[in-house]
Amino acid sequence: MRELIFYKSYFRDFYDELDVRAKDKVDHAFLVLETQRNVPQKFVKHITGSSGIYELRASVGSNEYRILFFFESGSLI
């Protein structure tokens, strides 16, 4: 299982403002990221032209939530 580490309170501040449905979708996307060896592109996409930056994706209705992240010890996707 991968360990998630958040920098300062930026993510928590964002997350706390989400409604319940959005929080559930973000939680599910994190669960997939933490537990699956091969994560579907529906949830994770490499940012083209970046050096190891990815976006975690969660969709709720017409809203798209994207959370930028990277792997501390190289890419595992």
Secondary structure by P-SEA (a helix, b strand, c coil): cbbbbbccaaaaaaaaaccaaaaaaaaaaaaaaacccccccccccccccccbbbbbbbbcccbbbbbbbbbcccccc
